[in-house]
Every structure is written in C-alpha cells, then in structure tokens.
Amino acid sequence: MKKHLMVSALAATLIFTGCATTGKRDLSQSVYLRGQFAWWDALDEYKVKRVSSDVYMASAELTADGQPYEMKFGDAGWTSGTNCGYLSQAEDQVLEFGKKSKANCSSVFENFKFTPPETGTYNFYLDVSGEVPLVYVESSN
C-alpha cells in the first residue's frame, strides 16, 4: 500500500510539473510578471492574462533610462515548474522586439533582461504551446 501511494504521489508531481510548462493548466490563476519594477513581488496588476489557448500576457509601464530591467514569470511562491527565466544560453537572456527567447520554467536566478527604447507600456508574453516555453516582448504604444 505504501509503495502504491509513493508511486501515485510521484505521478501526480510529474503531471503537475508537466502541466505548468506545456499549457495544460490555466496559468492566469497563479502566474505573474515579476521583476524590479514590482520589487519582485507577485502583484495583481502584473498577473498574466490568457490571450490564446497557451499564450499569456502581462503589461508593465517602464521608464527608458538606459538600464535593463530584470524580470521573469513566476507564481507567488517561486514554485519550480512556474518560475520561468531564460534557458541557460546567453542569447535567450536579453529580450528584444521580434525575438522569442527560450524559457526554463524551473529556473532560479536566470532573469530575463529588457532595456526599453522609450518610456511606455510593454506587453510581455509567455507562450507554453511548444515543448520549450517562449518569452517575448512587444510595445503596446
């Protein structure tokens, strides 16, 4: 009986973790855009909204002062599986218009960086439709 419960618990963990990165679970209930602009807090104004079946978006008003903002997508507890920073390749760390960066949703310190070209509101997207989640930015101006 004990062995059966352990196997069931492991299976439930694997299913939950997989759902977080493949879009099977509605992330709009628990995931936020978190970063320096919000003191890394999980604030309601930065909670993601579902914009299509497996794509989520949150907006942030950023000041163009020449310095990059650090950010990532994550839930309130920085839970593995919903803590999405860049995949360990340097080219994915910097967010730029027209570029989709690969994300690791079990990251710890791998924050994306974005330097806004002008002061304004920017939309940040988390696309979990593929095997590897993608993050990208667009201007809402």
C-alpha positions in Angstrom: 0.0 0.0 0.0 2.8 2.4 0.9 4.6 1.7 -2.3 1.4 2.4 -4.3 0.9 5.8 -2.5 4.5 6.8 -3.3 4.1 5.9 -7.0 0.8 7.9 -7.1 2.4 10.9 -5.4 5.3 10.8 -7.9 2.9 10.5 -10.9 0.8 13.5 -9.6 4.0 15.5 -9.2 5.2 14.8 -12.7 1.7 15.6 -14.1 1.6 18.9 -12.2 5.1 19.9 -13.2 4.5 19.0 -16.9 1.2 21.0 -16.9 3.0 24.1 -15.8 5.2 24.1 -18.8 3.0 22.7 -21.5 0.0 24.9 -21.1 -2.4 22.2 -19.8 -3.1 24.2 -16.7 -4.6 27.8 -16.7 -1.6 29.8 -15.6 -3.7 33.0 -15.4 -4.8 31.9 -12.0 -1.3 31.8 -10.4 1.5 33.3 -12.6 2.7 36.9 -12.5 5.3 39.0 -14.4 7.8 39.6 -11.6 10.7 42.0 -11.7 12.5 45.1 -10.5 9.5 47.3 -11.5 7.4 45.5 -8.8 10.2 44.9 -6.3 9.9 41.2 -7.4 6.5 40.9 -5.7 3.6 39.0 -7.1 1.2 41.9 -7.6 -2.3 41.6 -9.0 -1.6 44.3 -11.7 1.1 42.0 -13.1 -0.9 38.8 -13.1 -0.9 37.2 -16.5 -4.0 37.1 -18.7 -4.6 34.3 -21.2 -4.6 35.7 -24.7 -4.9 32.4 -26.5 -5.0 28.7 -25.5 -1.4 28.6 -24.4 -0.2 32.2 -24.5 -0.3 34.5 -21.5 0.5 38.3 -21.3 1.2 40.9 -18.7 1.9 44.6 -19.2 4.3 46.8 -17.4 5.0 50.6 -17.6 8.7 51.0 -17.9 11.0 54.1 -17.9 13.6 54.4 -20.5 16.7 55.3 -18.6 19.2 53.2 -20.5 19.3 50.5 -17.8 17.9 47.0 -18.3 15.0 45.8 -16.2 15.3 42.2 -14.9 12.2 40.1 -14.8 10.7 36.6 -15.1 7.3 34.9 -15.0 6.6 33.1 -11.7 3.9 32.3 -9.2 3.7 33.8 -5.7 6.0 31.1 -4.2 8.6 30.8 -7.0 7.5 27.2 -7.5 9.6 25.0 -9.8 7.6 24.5 -12.9 6.2 28.0 -12.9 9.4 30.0 -12.3 10.2 31.0 -15.9 13.6 32.6 -16.6 15.8 32.3 -19.5 17.1 28.9 -20.7 20.8 28.7 -19.9 22.0 30.2 -23.2 23.2 33.8 -23.1 21.3 34.7 -26.3 18.0 34.0 -24.6 18.6 36.3 -21.6 18.1 39.6 -23.4 14.5 40.3 -24.6 14.3 42.2 -27.9 11.4 43.1 -30.2 10.9 40.5 -32.8 12.8 37.8 -30.9 11.4 34.9 -28.9 13.6 33.7 -26.1 13.6 30.1 -24.8 12.5 29.8 -21.2 13.3 27.4 -18.4 10.3 27.2 -16.0 12.3 25.6 -13.3 14.9 28.4 -13.2 16.3 30.0 -10.1 18.5 33.1 -10.9 18.1 33.2 -14.7 16.3 36.6 -15.1 15.4 38.0 -18.4 16.7 41.5 -19.2 14.9 44.1 -21.2 16.0 47.7 -21.9 13.0 49.8 -23.1 13.9 52.0 -26.0 11.4 54.6 -24.8 9.3 55.2 -21.7 5.9 53.4 -22.1 3.9 50.3 -21.6 5.2 47.0 -22.8 3.5 43.6 -23.1 5.4 40.5 -22.0 4.3 37.2 -23.3 4.7 33.6 -22.1 4.0 31.0 -24.8 3.7 27.5 -23.4 2.4 25.9 -26.6 5.6 24.1 -27.5 7.9 21.7 -25.8 10.1 24.7 -24.7 8.2 27.7 -23.4 9.0 31.0 -25.1 9.0 34.6 -23.8 8.8 37.7 -25.9 8.0 41.4 -25.6 6.0 43.9 -27.7 5.3 47.6 -27.3 1.7 48.5 -26.5 2.2 52.1 -27.7 
